[in-house]
Structures are given as C-alpha cells and as structure tokens.
Amino acid sequence: DQQVKQNSPSLSVQEGRISILNCDYTNSMFDYFLWYKKYPAEGPTFLISISSIKDKNEDGRFTVFLNKSAKHLSLHIVPSQPGDSAVYFCAASGANFGNEKLTFGTGTRLTIIP
Amino acid sequence: EPEVTQTPSHQVTQMGQEVILRCVPISNHLYFYWYRQILGQKVEFLVSFYNNEISEKSEIFDDQFSVERPDGSNFTLKIRSTKLEDSAMYFCASSPRGTNYGYTFGSGTRLTVV
C-alpha cells in the first residue's frame, strides 16, 4: 500500500541548476508533508515541511510546493550544490495532535554533477 | 547541535536471540519513535511513545517487539526472538512537539540477523 510515492529513484543535476524532486500521495487525510535528506550511514535529516493549508513554503535554497487537488508535492533546490547529493525522502502525516506517525516514500537519489 | 544517539551502530545476532537497541533522545523532547528501513526499501514506522506509553504502533510492531524508557534519558527497542526478516536499519527519533516540527533522527543501528 504505497500511500506516498516517489516515482523517480534517481536524478542527476548540474551544479548551479535547479533540482526538482517530486512526490505523489493517495491518502487525502494527510495534513502535513515533510522532506528529509539522508546521507549513507546517517539518519534522515529534516529539511522543510508544509501544511496542507499552504501551497508553498520556502527556506533558503529549498522550496516545497503543494498541489492538494493533484495530491502532488515537489521540492525545489536552487542553486544545487555538490553537498546536496543525497537520498531525499518525502513523508506525510495526518493532522498533528501530538505525535502522528510519518509515512515515507521510497526516496530519490539526487546526484549533483560538478 | 543536539543529537539523537543510537548504540550500537551495528549489531549481529543469531536468529532466535533477543536484542536491545538503545537510543538517547534529545533531552527536552517529549515524543519518541522507532522506524526501520530494510535494505532497498522505504523507511517504515514501528512505534511512537509519549508520556511513558505507546501512542501508536504499526502492524510490524507485533508481540516480539517492545519499547521502554527505563530512566529519564534512554529509550530502548527490544526484539525478543529475532528473525532473519528483522535485519534492517533501525532509526530512533525524537520530537519536541510532534510530527510537524520535524523529528530528529539518530544515525541508526544496523541489525543483521544470521
């Protein structure tokens, strides 16, 4: 039951260009969406999140866009830097009443080419 | 920067043996979680813990699994009788006030059941 899907297992982008990572979800009860970044042998690191009442959230080089009607979100990284090379996970949760669990996608491996 | 600490980083155990994975969450966090990632698969929720009791658990978290917060700092995951399919990376996470503040994950314990 893949409630959160990342259909691109990998993506290569030239340094300095924009990286766009995509995520689709099926559960309309999801209320909060998050992006995590993961390096090998480390745990996921929280990057940015967005509530379902918004359609955009920006933090420095990272912007997350949410299209609720399409059940689609995307993470934009601009400009892309070599240190951005990692696996990126999209995650979703229900309305936050304290400690809703996260449902993760399968991840997209981003490679930034110098 | 505060971090979640997990020990050991790698544990090899024989099938049928009990293992205890240990975690020290961030000191002022209130919500604690265990997730796992089988090689090549997505990160999956196991259990959440708040106010000294389990808040939610997944289908994976059957009677073989238990969690405990034995003192004010440690948070443990016990697997009573390990199976081959329990081999995975196990991630502990903590959060100050729930999902949408973005968990902090530990670096994980790689459990190998032989």
Chai-1 contact restraints between the chains, C-beta under 6 A:
chainA,res_idxA,chainB,res_idxB,connection_type,confidence,min_distance_angstrom,max_distance_angstrom,comment,restraint_id
A,Y32,B,N100,contact,1.0,0.0,6.0,A-B,restraint_1
A,E42,B,S107,contact,1.0,0.0,6.0,A-B,restraint_2
A,G43,B,F91,contact,1.0,0.0,6.0,A-B,restraint_3
A,G43,B,F105,contact,1.0,0.0,6.0,A-B,restraint_4
A,G43,B,G106,contact,1.0,0.0,6.0,A-B,restraint_5
A,G43,B,S107,contact,1.0,0.0,6.0,A-B,restraint_6
A,G43,B,G108,contact,1.0,0.0,6.0,A-B,restraint_7
A,P44,B,F105,contact,1.0,0.0,6.0,A-B,restraint_8
A,F46,B,G102,contact,1.0,0.0,6.0,A-B,restraint_9
A,S49,B,N100,contact,1.0,0.0,6.0,A-B,restraint_10
A,S93,B,T99,contact,1.0,0.0,6.0,A-B,restraint_11
A,N96,B,G98,contact,1.0,0.0,6.0,A-B,restraint_12
A,N96,B,T99,contact,1.0,0.0,6.0,A-B,restraint_13
A,N96,B,N100,contact,1.0,0.0,6.0,A-B,restraint_14
A,G98,B,G98,contact,1.0,0.0,6.0,A-B,restraint_15
A,N99,B,Y31,contact,1.0,0.0,6.0,A-B,restraint_16
A,N99,B,S48,contact,1.0,0.0,6.0,A-B,restraint_17
A,N99,B,Y50,contact,1.0,0.0,6.0,A-B,restraint_18
A,N99,B,S55,contact,1.0,0.0,6.0,A-B,restraint_19
A,N99,B,G98,contact,1.0,0.0,6.0,A-B,restraint_20
A,E100,B,T99,contact,1.0,0.0,6.0,A-B,restraint_21
A,K101,B,F45,contact,1.0,0.0,6.0,A-B,restraint_22
A,K101,B,S48,contact,1.0,0.0,6.0,A-B,restraint_23
A,K101,B,E56,contact,1.0,0.0,6.0,A-B,restraint_24
A,F104,B,K42,contact,1.0,0.0,6.0,A-B,restraint_25
A,F104,B,V43,contact,1.0,0.0,6.0,A-B,restraint_26
A,T106,B,K42,contact,1.0,0.0,6.0,A-B,restraint_27
